[in-house]
Structures are given as structure tokens and as C-alpha cells.
């Protein structure tokens, strides 16, 4: 579809209908026996199973998508090796974590992996730079077509994936240590007297905090430092940037460094939250691309918003709402699950297609490939 | 340097020698097993070459079309399960009708209602109601179907036709799905198309894994009929025992070889037919038009070519070829295992074949299929061998050595990546580059080849 509509206009009837429906639901819940407590229970359950995991997964996707979008903005190709770069960085973190644990060094209540993070970043940066020197730079100098870069990135994906499998093996790795929970379900129940518990895991909080710090740092770098400005200038208009004396090699170098850093952080946070398995990381490629495209490829802010859109859709579409509806006064027979959990990739893909058809440049009007 | 006729000949000869070497050094059984998968890989590579080499379409959904071909094999060749049809057939049909009705009503609303503020809520309402209605028929029927003797069947079964029919059916099914996908995604440019098709293939495989009523999902369909005789039937017969005595081989060994050779004959003839067809297509006015569209889309459009329609056409054709290969693969394995469809093996490896072989050159794609599959198999075997050699200095039983030996088969990913990168760098147009009248156009697209 080549319709290029102006930005979405506000459509009042749509939102009024949704608002009224929500109001009815709240009213029906409050008017039952138990009243407000049921509503609170529903909210807590929703927060515990949808909102908190969604925020955490969204942060991880956003960090991954930021790397993809930066590489796209500067080098103009979709890096299919990015998910495997995440795995490579996380692998470095795991190996150093094991060494640190062996030496008896820990970060107290925090996971040891946070101490190992710089080493993992270093490993991923070295890999990215070696690949850039041996593979991508040649095509950059030749000014090869973007498809050549994509195919080269598939080669890089094979190599990185092979390295990860060779070094750490294809199996499952758990490396989260330290305190597991900040708030436990039992403690929450006792504290509030509700029948639903809310668990706040350390990894969720760490994910959020680290992601916020990294994103703030990235935006400061892109907007305030000379190098960041040079990068954005190069992304906007290559020829003009070259004319004004920006060194393209330096821009490429720093793009790879930043992308590899973001990838390692995203990979480590994902691994801490769930677990590390090379194949699972490879499968993250799709949601990450979906996030970058939904937000508008080439736009850092878009990558973040896209990450959250994809994460929340994946979780919200595959969560069984039976108990929540029960609290709100609707008894249901089935699980009230829109899609089975195995369809999370399908959800990703549907969002992707819907966005590509109706808003081909994404939410934030990124580039048209 | 323009490669003459010599290069394809020598490369093909080298491939034959390599296979014979495997036959002599390892075993003929292994060599024939490799050959069969090489033939299937070559068909897949041919399909992708039709899309990428002729038209420049970036299809990363090969895995999905392969799986669809496999599904066709199940739906065509398995005997129908009468109890399952009785239990849930009617409900399934009703669900299908409701779903189609919902889609029709939504489409009609989209066309008829002109007031925008009304249209979207109305469409959303019909969508939700229609989906709920469909589900109310669908879920009980699924449960009923899956309950029918779930350890053996638990699905609707197929048509009970000979499995060779499924090769055509696999092509047709893949083509039909490709048509729908193409209508949605072909407006997208290169990278987007690649990512969208990657997503579609993941979604398709997710459907095959989870919809047990269709093809048993991850419970697998394991008893597919064969187009060739079974080994035990062969060596039970007198003439065969006589034959093996004459050749001087054990009957059980010989029967395995004969069965594999029969498969190879079938696959080889399919490959030859497809190669002939695609060769004729490429060197026809249609093929020249496709290359013109690929090399300069705007100019072709200005000359009155309907680019979108031609893209859709070539997308459907290429996917159909992949679907045929998918059905042949399941026929060879004798089982349909949705969990085994992984993008590395079924999407990216095929891409390596096309790029290494030579995109735009049918012979190149076939050579790529043969060569890369050979290396993929041999790297799995060669990895541990090399690792044993490398770690022979380490002490027996150290954990490092053990770890290295365990992960050694994964060396093949690394090997494939290095081969792809090296070919892309040193011979960017592949081992057998495209040969067309306008040499420089192809060069401009694929980068210059250093000679």
C-alpha cells in the first residue's frame, strides 16, 4: 500500500466507547460483594502477570531495537546478526560471572553479572569491530548495495552463532544470583490482606533501572556530544556530513561500539530475567526487528516505544484472563486467552504487518527502506 | 573474466568425485543419503533463485513454505480418520464458514460504510463477535477431534492418496499461501520484505506446531506411506536375494542402497524437470522482463510492465518450488515433525546455497545446493574429528577437552558463515555467476568481481 496518510487524527467516538465500557466493568466490580477489594485484586493480578513482565521485556526489546535502529540509521542495513551479538555479549558476561563466583566475589544482593557486564561488553565490542574490519568496511568503501550488507550480516550471524555454540555450548545457562525477590507474593499478601499477591523480582527492577540509565546516556550522547551529533548528521545526510569533514570510519566505529554495548546489556538483562540459551536469543531477532520497525526504523525514540508496544502485545494477547474477569464479576469457562502462548511470534508478526500496511514508516515516521 | 563452459563442468565433476570419495571412504549408504538431501536442497535453492535471482525478492520465509509442503504430504497421503471427522468435522466446517462470513462482512463494511467514525467501531464489533462465534464452534470440535485415539491419531487425517501426489499438492498449497502473503507484503521493499517473511514463516510453523487437529502438531505424524518399496519387503523376495548374491553384498545392505537410489531417481527427475522449466523461463521474454524489472524497476514500469503483479507471480512460482521440495523432504523422512523446522537450517542455509552457487544462474543455485549441503553434513562429522586432533595435546578427560569435543559439531555454523563471507567477498556473484546479455547490469547490482 502506498497510502501516505497524515498523522492519525483524533477519533472521539472510539475512545468514548472504550471509556464507557471500562467504566461499566469497574462499576460492576465495585457493586458486587467485596466491592473494591475485588477490583484491587484484579488490578494486582494484572500488574503481576502483565504489567511488570511487560515493562521488563519491553526494556530488553527496546535496548535490542536501539542497536538495530542505530546500525540502520548509520549504515543503512538491517543487521540480522544483532540477536546473536546479544548472545555473544551475554555469553562473555556469563563466563566472567562464573570466574568471579569461583573467586568468591559477589555484588551482595545484586547479581554478580552486573560486575561482569563491562567484560561482556568488551568482548562484544571486539567481535563487532573485528567483523566490521574484516567484512563490512570493504563493502562500505565500495558503496555496495544495502542487500549486500544484509547478506554479509547473515554471514556474520552464522559466524557469531557458531562461536557462541562453540564456546559455551547450545544448552541452557542460568546465571542469576543474589536476592531473587524484592517483594514476595506471601509478604505482599500479608501486607495488604488481598488474596492476590504481587511479586517484584530483583531482575525486573534491575532491568528497568539499567535500561533507563542506558537510554538517558545514549540520548545525552546523541544530542549533546560532538560525536553523537556527527553520528546523527551522518545518518541524516551522508554526503553533506562527509562534506563538512565528518570521518565516516570514525562514525562507523562508534556505531558498532554503541550497538555492541546495547546488545550486551540487552542480552544480559534478558538472560538474568529468563535464562541464556543461544537458540532463544536467535529467536529474539523477530521481536527486535518488529520493535524497531513499529517505532519507525532509524528513530531511537521509536525503538523504545516499539519495544514496549511489541512486549505488551505479546504478553497481553497470550495471557489467560480468566481469574481477572472472575474478580470483575464475569465467570468464564475457558481460560479466556486470546491466543495460546506459543503464538507470541505470530502476535509480533501481526503487529508488524498491520503497522507496515497502514503506517509503513512506523509510529515515529522513520525511514522508508 | 567471463567464465566459459569449463567452470560448471569442473565444479560438477568435483562434486561427483567428492560424493564417490564419501562412498568409498565412509559408506555408499552415507553417500546416497547425502545425495538425496542434496537433490532436495537443490530444488529449494532453485525456488529461491527464481525469487531472488530473477526478480530480486528477499524471501526469508523459506522455512514456512517448506513446512507447508510437509503439511501437504500429511494431508494428501495419510488415510482419513473417520471417527475424527464424525466427531468434529461438522463443527470445523461451521467454524470455517463463520470465519469466512466474518471476513466477508468486514470487507463489505469496509466498502459500504462511508462514515469513518462509524466504520471502525462497526468493523471491530463484527470482528470480535465473528471471532467469538467461530471460536465457539472451533474449540469444542478441536477438543473432540484431538480426543479420538489421541496417542495414534487425534487429527482429521488426509485423503489417503499416493504420496507422490503430495509433491504437486505441496507446490499448490505453498503457492496459494504465497499468493496471500505476497498480496500483503510485496509492497514492501527489500529489508522489510525479508523481515516480514521471516515473521510469517515463524507464525506458520507455530500454527503447525500447535494445531494438533491438523497434523498432530508436535506429536508428529510418523507413518507416512512411501513411494518406494520398504527394505524388509525387498530382502524377503527371492529375486532380490539372488541379485545380492550376484553382486556379493548382504541383502539388508543392498536393499537400503536400492531404496535410497530409487528416492534419488525420483528426486533427480523432479530436479531435472524443474531445472528445465526454470531454464526455459529465464531465457524467454518473460525471464528478460523479470531481469529488467530487477535491474531497473522504474524503467520497466515506464515501459508498461506491471511490476507488482510480476513480483507476485514470481513470488508464487518460487514458493511453489520450495513447497514441492518440502513435500519431497517429508516423503524422504517418512515423517512430519513440525518441531524440526528451524530458520537456520531451512531459511538461512538455503540462502547460503543460492549466494554461494550464484544468484540468477539456475545451474549455480543447484551447484550451491549440492556443495553447501555436502559441506554442512561433512562439517558436522569433520568438526569432532578436527577437534580430537587439536585437543590431542590436552590431557585425557580434562573438562576443557570434554567440552570442546561436545560442542565440536557446532563448528559447522562457523564454517558456513566463513564460506558465505568469503564467497561474497572474493566472488560476489557466486561460483557460477549469472550469464546474461547485459553483463554490466548484473555487475552493478551485485558489486564488481575482482579478477
Boltz contact constraints between the chains, C-beta under 6 A:
constraints:
  - contact:
      token1: [A, 1]
      token2: [B, 187]
      max_distance: 6.0
  - contact:
      token1: [A, 13]
      token2: [B, 117]
      max_distance: 6.0
  - contact:
      token1: [A, 78]
      token2: [B, 191]
      max_distance: 6.0
  - contact:
      token1: [A, 135]
      token2: [B, 421]
      max_distance: 6.0
  - contact:
      token1: [A, 144]
      token2: [B, 447]
      max_distance: 6.0
  - contact:
      token1: [A, 147]
      token2: [B, 190]
      max_distance: 6.0
  - contact:
      token1: [A, 148]
      token2: [B, 447]
      max_distance: 6.0
  - contact:
      token1: [A, 151]
      token2: [B, 355]
      max_distance: 6.0
  - contact:
      token1: [A, 152]
      token2: [B, 424]
      max_distance: 6.0
  - contact:
      token1: [A, 154]
      token2: [B, 348]
      max_distance: 6.0
  - contact:
      token1: [A, 155]
      token2: [B, 417]
      max_distance: 6.0
  - contact:
      token1: [A, 155]
      token2: [B, 420]
      max_distance: 6.0
  - contact:
      token1: [A, 155]
      token2: [B, 421]
      max_distance: 6.0
  - contact:
      token1: [A, 158]
      token2: [B, 413]
      max_distance: 6.0
  - contact:
      token1: [A, 158]
      token2: [B, 416]
      max_distance: 6.0
  - contact:
      token1: [A, 158]
      token2: [B, 417]
      max_distance: 6.0
  - contact:
      token1: [A, 159]
      token2: [B, 414]
      max_distance: 6.0
  - contact:
      token1: [A, 159]
      token2: [B, 417]
      max_distance: 6.0
  - contact:
      token1: [A, 161]
      token2: [B, 413]
      max_distance: 6.0
  - contact:
      token1: [A, 162]
      token2: [B, 413]
      max_distance: 6.0
  - contact:
      token1: [A, 162]
      token2: [B, 414]
      max_distance: 6.0
  - contact:
      token1: [A, 162]
      token2: [B, 417]
      max_distance: 6.0
  - contact:
      token1: [A, 165]
      token2: [B, 410]
      max_distance: 6.0
  - contact:
      token1: [A, 166]
      token2: [B, 407]
      max_distance: 6.0
  - contact:
      token1: [A, 166]
      token2: [B, 410]
      max_distance: 6.0
  - contact:
      token1: [A, 169]
      token2: [B, 407]
      max_distance: 6.0
  - contact:
      token1: [A, 286]
      token2: [B, 199]
      max_distance: 6.0
  - contact:
      token1: [A, 286]
      token2: [B, 202]
      max_distance: 6.0
  - contact:
      token1: [A, 289]
      token2: [B, 195]
      max_distance: 6.0
  - contact:
      token1: [A, 340]
      token2: [B, 210]
      max_distance: 6.0
  - contact:
      token1: [A, 342]
      token2: [B, 206]
      max_distance: 6.0
  - contact:
      token1: [A, 342]
      token2: [B, 210]
      max_distance: 6.0
  - contact:
      token1: [A, 343]
      token2: [B, 206]
      max_distance: 6.0
  - contact:
      token1: [A, 345]
      token2: [B, 202]
      max_distance: 6.0
  - contact:
      token1: [A, 345]
      token2: [B, 203]
      max_distance: 6.0
  - contact:
      token1: [A, 345]
      token2: [B, 206]
      max_distance: 6.0
  - contact:
      token1: [A, 346]
      token2: [B, 203]
      max_distance: 6.0
  - contact:
      token1: [A, 346]
      token2: [B, 206]
      max_distance: 6.0
  - contact:
      token1: [A, 349]
      token2: [B, 199]
      max_distance: 6.0
  - contact:
      token1: [A, 349]
      token2: [B, 203]
      max_distance: 6.0
  - contact:
      token1: [A, 352]
      token2: [B, 199]
      max_distance: 6.0
  - contact:
      token1: [A, 369]
      token2: [B, 189]
      max_distance: 6.0
  - contact:
      token1: [A, 369]
      token2: [B, 191]
      max_distance: 6.0
  - contact:
      token1: [A, 369]
      token2: [B, 192]
      max_distance: 6.0
